[in-house]
Amino acid sequence: MQPKQSAKPFRHTRRLLDLVLAIGFTGCATYEPKPLAPEKSAAAYDARRLDAPELRQFLELQLGRELKTWPLKHADAWSLETLTLAAYFHHPELPVARARWQATQAAELTAGARLNPILSASPTFNFDAASAVSPWKPVANLDLPIETAGKRGLRLARAKQQTEAARHEFFVAAWRVRSGVGAALEELHFAGQLASNADRRATSLKQLLELTEQRQRAGEVSPAAVTAARLTHEKAKLEHDLARERSATAKARLAEAVGVPAREFAELQIAFNHWTPLLSAAELAKLREAALLGRPDLRAALASYEAAQLALQLEVAKQYPDVRLGTGYEWDQGANKWQLFSLAVELPVLNQNQGPIAEARARREAAAAHFNALQARAAANLDSAIANFQAANARVTSQSAMFDAVMKNTDAALALLKDGEGTRIEVLRAQLESLDVERLSAEVTHRHWLAENALEDALQQQLLKPPDGSAPAPPNSLLPATATASKP
């Protein structure tokens, strides 16, 4: 028996394995569980506030100035600009889009990873070995895979295009957040106008009902006139209640658009700054052309198509087999034997990767069809939005002069009546006529804004901004840490 000789090959093999394992597992990541707790996330949403110190820091950072008062309570504090920033801070849609962006960035690491070398061990036992010689023959082989035809570069390029698509989708999500805030803010403004108009109308009709009842008691009018006046007053009260409900619903919708509980808007003062730019037909045509080439959703679809095209190129490259270069060591009954070189390659005789190539080609065609359909829908939406916007501009221009004339005539009539040249009933009727014109004007203005909002959504960019500033793009602090902060 020669135990020392028998143990020798295993000592060498064990040391080699220990060295390989030590190198291979250095720097490995560890798993950390992170369970979701629905009760905690629900409590976190309920705890969101518009007077949180963190929101103040965020607003000051993005506005580039110190907020002199906090919480913001003066009339011009909460505007489209600040509410949009608050939505960027609170709204849950941006974290979802950002997480998807980060996932594609992580996929780039996967795509760019190189293949690891392969170490294999295959000990054998010689039953016919001499008694003085160890029957064990440990064998170790090391293979180095080599990718051919530029597969790694294609894989990495495809992953980068997928990241680019996710980046543009993040800005699409940011636009949806901003658009939602603007739409909810305008709805709240219009609902407030209706409620105010309905309140004053109900007050005037109540006074008119009281005067009609007095005249009926004096025998000047019939009971039917009183009934008609009472029904008109009841209708006005119902319209007032409906307008208040609409205003409350609009506040809840604005809270949802910002991403905070509805209670945060219960007593909040909000500024409504509405400003419409004068855009010529030539300017609108340029905006349309730019949108059809640069809308974030179109650029995302274009990047997805490029990723599909690179996927097809990668499947074509997979027709060319990878190569495995290797070397090996064998301890053969006291003799050290090295296998200097080995070459292994897959023979593509039964499968030339035709199936995956056909799938990738079909996915590329689907991506192209998706982009063409999306661009066609964008063109149709732009044409419709531009036509509605131009019609709304013309309607406001033509009707504003009529409204001004009616209001001047009504004001003149009221002035004469208040000077004693008319009755109280005539004064009230003139006021009611003025309120009718005011409500009609508010509705025309609201429809004009709807056309403007539709144009902005078709362009996917802010077009209608107040002269003193605009709602910003998503701040760089909201972008993934490793992402490029450039805007689409």
Buried (B, 14 or more C-beta within 10 A) or exposed (E): EEEEEEEBBBEBBEEBEEEBEEEEEEEEEEEEEEEEEEEEEEEEEEEBBBEBEEBBEBBEEBBEEEBEEBBBEEEEBBBBBBBBBBBBBBBEBBEEBBEBBBEBBBBBEEBBEEBEBEBEEEEEEEEEEEEEBBBBBBBBBBBEBEBEBBBBBBBBBBBBBBBBBBBBBBBBBBBBBBBBBBBBBBBBBBBBBBBBBBBBBBBBBBBBBBBBBBBBEEEEBEEEBBEBBBEBBEEBBEBBEBBBEBBBBBBBBBBBBBBBBBBBBEEBEBBBBBEBEEBEEEEBEEBBEEBBEBBBBBBBBBBBBBBBBBBBBBBBBBBBBBBBBBBBBBBBBEEEEEBEEEEEEEEEEEEEBEEBBEEBBEBBEEBBEBBEEBBEEBBEBBEBBBEBBBEBBEBBEEBEEEBEEBBEBBEEBBEBBEEEEBEBBBBBBBBBBBBBBBBBBBEBBBBBBBBBBBBBBBBBBBBBBBEEEBBBBBBEEBBBEEBEEEEB
